[in-house]
Amino acid sequence: MQLGFSWRALLVGLIFWLGTALAAAASDGPAISLGHSTVPLNGPWTFALGDDPRWASPTFDDGAWERVDLTPAHGAHDGDVGITRYVPGWNDRGHRGYFGYAWYRLRVTVTGSPGEPLALAAPTAVDSAYLLYVDGRLLGGSADVSGATPVAYSIQPRAFALGALPASGTRTLTVALRVWLGSPGSKSPGVGGLHVAPVLGDGEGIDAVVQGQWLQTFKGYVVDAVEPALLLVLALMLIAPIAAAPRDRARPWLAAALVILALLRLQQVLLFWTQWESQRTYDVIRNVILAPLTLGAWTLAWRSWFAGGRSRVFAAVVAALTALYVAVQLLGRSWWPPAQALGSVAGAHAAATWIRLALLVAYLWAIGPGVARMRSLTDVLAVLAAVLAGVGFFAEELSNLHVKGIWFPWGVGVSRTQYAYAGLIVVLFALILAEVRRAARPEA
C-alpha cells in the first residue's frame, strides 16, 4: 500500500477532529487520527533508568520521569545501513556511560473509524534490545530475559497487532518499552536506548511500513551476502591449481584465507537477516575467532605467495600473534564472567590495539617482496589484491587516521571495506583464472 495524500484520509480526519481534541484533553500524550495512515510515535516519551515490572502498567504514575523527544533531524539516518528517522541515544542525553535497563513510556489517544484494526511497528534501532508492552501486556521483543543477563538478538522489522478500535472510534493506549544496553561500547557517543521511534497506524499501513523496513535491511546487507558467496567460488577455483602443484603452499593458504574471510563476512547477514545467532554469539564467532584468524591466514598466504619457500620463524611469529589476539579479544568481552573477575576489559582492548599494529607490520612485511618484484601482470594483480585486502582488514586503523569509512549512495550505506572486498574479488578472479589456465597446460 502506497502512503501519501488521500482525500478519504482528509475527510476522515475532519470528521473525527472534534472527538480527537476532546480525547486529547483527558490524555497526557499525543492524540492521533487514523485514516489508513501511520504516525511515528516521537513523543515526548517519559524515560527512567533502572528496571521495575510495575512500569509496564497503564496505571503507573510516571509524572516525575524525564521527557525524551524522539523527533529526528531532517534527513537523519544511522551511520551503517541508512536507517532513517535516527536519533542519538541516552549517552548524548545526560547519561553517558550508563548501561543496563531503562524504560520509555507513552500514553497516546487514537481516533479513527470504529472497527479499524490497529498495529504497531517496533523500533528498528535499539541498543541493545527491547521488550514491548501495550496496556501492561508483553507483546514481544528482541531479547531472552529468562536468565540473569539478557540474551539479545538483532533488531529486525516487526509488526504487532493491537486489536480494533471500539465502537466509539477512540482508544487510549499506554506503550512501554523496556530496553537493555550491554556494557560493550556503552561509553561511545550516541549509544543507548531507542534510536528510532515505533510507528502506530492501521493494519495495512503498518504492513507497508514494515515491508519498507525489511527492504532497507535487505539492501543494507545484500553486499555482505554476495561477497561471501563469491569468495567461496574463488576458493573452489583454486582446487585445480592446488592439485596440479601439491607441493606449492601459497595456493592452499590462499584458499583457506578465502574461506575464513567468507565466513567472517557472512556473520553480518546471519545476524541481521535471521535469528540464528544472538548478538553475543555473533561477537564471539566474528570478533573473537574469525577476525584474528583472518589476519593471520591472509598474512601467511601472502608471505607464501610472494616469498615462496618456508619461513618457520615468520610463521611462528604470526601464529603467536594470532593466538594472542584471540585471547585478548576474549578477555575484552565485558559480558564474560572471567573477564569481569579479572578486570581485564580495558587492558585487553589496549593490548588488542598493539597486537593489530604488530600484525599490520607482519602483513606489510609479507607483501614487501611482491612490491619489490612487480615484473609481470600477475605480480601487479597479486600486489593490488593484497593492498585491497589490507584496506578491509585494517579498517579500524584507517578510520583512526580519519579516512572516510562509509558512503550512502541511493540512501544505502556502503562501507569502505565493502568497496575494498568488491575490488579484491575482481582482482583475485583475474589472478586465480590465470592460475587455473596455467594448471591446465600439459607442461604445468
C-alpha positions, 0 to 999 in steps of 0.5 A: 500500500502506497502512503501519501495524500488521500482525500478519504484520509482528509475527510476522515480526519475532519470528521473525527477532529472534534472527538480527537481534541476532546480525547486529547484533553483527558490524555497526557500524550499525543492524540492521533487520527487514523485514516489508513495512515501511520504516525511515528510515535516521537513523543515526548516519551517519559524515560527512567533508568533502572528496571521495575515490572510495575512500569509496564502498567497503564496505571503507573504514575510516571509524572516525575520521569524525564521527557525524551523527544524522539523527533529526528533531524531532517534527513537523519539516518544511522551511520551503517545501513541508512536507517532513517528517522535516527536519533542519538541515544541516552549517552548524548542525553545526560547519561553517558556511560550508563548501561543496563535497563531503562524504560520509555513510556507513552500514553497516546489517544487514537481516533479513527473509524470504529472497527479499524484494526490497529498495529504497531511497528517496533523500533528498528534501532535499539541498543541493545534490545527491547521488550514491548508492552501495550496496556501492561501486556508483553507483546514481544521483543528482541531479547531472552530475559529468562536468565540473569543477563539478557540474551539479545538478538538483532533488531529486525522489522516487526509488526504487532497487532493491537486489536480494533478500535471500539465502537466509539472510534477512540482508544487510549493506549499506554506503550512501554518499552523496556530496553537493555544496553550491554556494557560493550561500547556503552561509553561511545557517543550516541549509544543507548536506548531507542534510536528510532521511534515505533510507528502506530497506524492501521493494519495495512499501513503498518504492513507497508511500513514494515515491508519498507523496513525489511527492504532497507535491511535487505539492501543494507546487507545484500553486499555482505551476502554476495561477497561471501558467496563469491569468495567461496567460488574463488576458493573452489577455483583454486582446487585445480591449481592446488592439485596440479602443484601439491607441493606449492603452499601459497595456493592452499593458504590462499584458499583457506584465507578465502574461506575464513574471510567468507565466513567472517563476512557472512556473520553480518547477514546471519545476524541481521537477516535471521535469528540464528545467532544472538548478538553475543554469539555473533561477537564471539564467532566474528570478533573473537575467532574469525577476525584474528584468524583472518589476519593471520591466514591472509598474512601467511598466504601472502608471505607464501605467495610472494616469498615462496619457500618456508619461513618457520620463524615468520610463521611462528611469529604470526601464529603467536600473534594470532593466538594472542589476539584471540585471547585478548579479544576474549578477555575484552568481552565485558559480558564474560564472567572471567573477564569481569573477575579479572578486570581485564576489559580495558587492558585487553582492548589496549593490548588488542590495539598493539597486537593489530599494529604488530600484525599490520607490520607482519602483513606489510612485511609479507607483501614487501617482496611482491612490491619489490618484484612487480615484473609481470601482470600477475605480480601487479594483480597479486600486489593490488589484491593484497593492498585491497585486502589490507584496506578491509582488514585494517579498517579500524586503523584507517578510520583512526587516521580519519579516512572516510569509512562509509558512503550512502549512495541511493540512501544505502550505506556502503562501507569502505571495506565493502568497496575494498572486498568488491575490488579484491574479488575482481582482482583475485578472479583475474589472478586465480583464472590465470592460475587455473589456465596455467594448471591446465597446460600439459607442461604445468 
